[in-house]
């Protein structure tokens, strides 16, 4: 029964995600006063989603991924050399507007380390490789983000970046769910109750993703609407970033001769950004940069919509045998 239900959810997951986004946008516009409450639920829901995702990655596969130096080098080159070059070029379009430029730089220079793992798994990519690379990507962005911001927007801006939001996100969105998933996997070998948890979380994967999409979009859409006329200038740049990054990522995968699942994972890593983590930094900007949070939020919404396209397009762009998990993926 569980497998049949899970199969139906997996088959219809992308339409269900689109439904969640559309419902969230409508709700957020009709009930903007609920934004604060909905926003407080994003991290717990995301942590639960990542717990379910980590449960689907065998511990032995994760240990093996730590030895894959080629993938790690490719991810670092993509996110901290290729992406900054693309972002710098895009930022020149809005360089005359400091708020738009700084918001765009802040969000596009930081690689995602949370829900990118989920979307990678849906597309048949090597999600375990991304998970293994997470500590390196997180540490490097804490170090490199102030440097790039100083280069691209001025030294005073680079000084506002602090490690606390990154450390908090890594602890509660990566470390705690990962350790919990490892414990359940180990206990499942001896206790039936732990195996039941594994199966239940696998069934809840799609509903949890729908919940995260709903919370993010519904909590942020009203702030985007309030500044929509000015944000129109960065929307095409965010879309262009999503269009440009697959061929850039594909080119780097060829340099390192990665397998197809690793290629897909690398493309997702280059395209997805750490918007949920850098948002607190955006909110801490001075009054003269009050639009920066809305610029970051606009990217979040566009990226989520883009990921729903990516899970269909990337497997076609990089055809081959996907990574096999417990659940069939679309």
MONORCOR-V326105 format. One record per helix or strand. SS is the DSSP state (a for helix, b for strand). FROM is the first residue (numbers start at 0). TO is the last residue. If there is no record, write none. Layout:
ss:SS from:FROM to:TO
ss:SS from:FROM to:TO
This chain:
ss:a from:1 to:10
ss:a from:12 to:29
ss:a from:31 to:39
ss:a from:41 to:54
ss:a from:58 to:64
ss:a from:68 to:93
ss:a from:97 to:107
ss:b from:110 to:110
ss:a from:114 to:121
ss:a from:126 to:152
ss:a from:154 to:157
ss:a from:163 to:187
ss:a from:191 to:202
ss:a from:204 to:225
ss:a from:227 to:255
ss:a from:259 to:270
ss:b from:272 to:272
ss:a from:274 to:282
ss:a from:286 to:288
ss:a from:291 to:316
